[in-house]
Amino acid sequence: MDKQFYIYLAIMSLITYAIRAIPLVFINKKIQSFLDYIPYTVLAAMTFPDIFYSTGHLISGIVATIIIIYASYKELSLIQVACIGCFVVVMIELIL
């Protein structure tokens, strides 16, 4: 059984690697613009569901999300977007 497991693991690893590597090999011109969006997509995938419930009020999470999406659209750096989001949440929590 252990031998079969390692064979399956190797096959899954090769397929997963191929899915990620093949586009990077054949699309050399698009790589720069593609890599510019990776930090935002990774941050969004990791944090988006928790944004709304990690604050004291749902309203502050929603408003901060709208503002940081706009700040991201304006191509601010990742640090600036995070700081703006934190600042907005603190200000709304103080008001509420």
VENQUI-V398464 format. One record per pair of residues at least 12 apart in sequence whose C-alpha atoms are under 10 Angstrom apart, sorted by the first residue. I is the first residue (numbers start at 1). GAP is how many residues later the second one is. D is the distance in whole Angstrom. If there is no record, write none. Layout:
# VENQUI-V398464
i:I gap:GAP d:D
i:I gap:GAP d:D
This chain:
# VENQUI-V398464
i:37 gap:35 d:10
i:37 gap:38 d:10
i:39 gap:38 d:10
i:39 gap:39 d:7
i:40 gap:29 d:10
i:40 gap:32 d:8
i:40 gap:37 d:10
i:40 gap:38 d:7
i:40 gap:41 d:10
i:43 gap:35 d:9
i:43 gap:39 d:10
i:44 gap:25 d:10
i:48 gap:17 d:9
i:51 gap:13 d:9
i:51 gap:14 d:7
i:51 gap:34 d:10
i:52 gap:12 d:9
i:52 gap:13 d:8
i:55 gap:34 d:7
i:55 gap:35 d:9
i:55 gap:38 d:8
i:56 gap:33 d:9
i:56 gap:34 d:10
i:56 gap:36 d:10
i:56 gap:37 d:7
i:56 gap:40 d:9
i:57 gap:32 d:9
i:57 gap:35 d:9
i:57 gap:36 d:7
i:57 gap:39 d:8
i:59 gap:30 d:9
i:59 gap:33 d:8
i:59 gap:34 d:9
i:59 gap:37 d:9
i:60 gap:25 d:10
i:60 gap:28 d:8
i:60 gap:29 d:5
i:60 gap:30 d:8
i:60 gap:31 d:9
i:60 gap:32 d:6
i:60 gap:33 d:7
i:60 gap:35 d:10
i:60 gap:36 d:9
i:61 gap:24 d:9
i:61 gap:25 d:10
i:61 gap:27 d:9
i:61 gap:28 d:7
i:61 gap:31 d:9
i:61 gap:32 d:10
i:62 gap:27 d:9
i:63 gap:22 d:9
i:63 gap:25 d:8
i:63 gap:26 d:8
i:63 gap:29 d:9
i:64 gap:18 d:10
i:64 gap:20 d:8
i:64 gap:21 d:5
i:64 gap:22 d:8
i:64 gap:23 d:9
i:64 gap:24 d:6
i:64 gap:25 d:6
i:64 gap:26 d:10
i:64 gap:27 d:10
i:64 gap:28 d:9
i:65 gap:20 d:7
i:65 gap:23 d:9
i:65 gap:24 d:9
i:66 gap:19 d:9
i:67 gap:14 d:9
i:67 gap:17 d:8
i:67 gap:18 d:7
i:67 gap:21 d:8
i:68 gap:12 d:9
i:68 gap:13 d:6
i:68 gap:14 d:8
i:68 gap:15 d:9
i:68 gap:16 d:7
i:68 gap:17 d:6
i:68 gap:18 d:10
i:68 gap:20 d:9
i:69 gap:12 d:8
i:69 gap:16 d:9
i:71 gap:13 d:8
i:71 gap:14 d:9
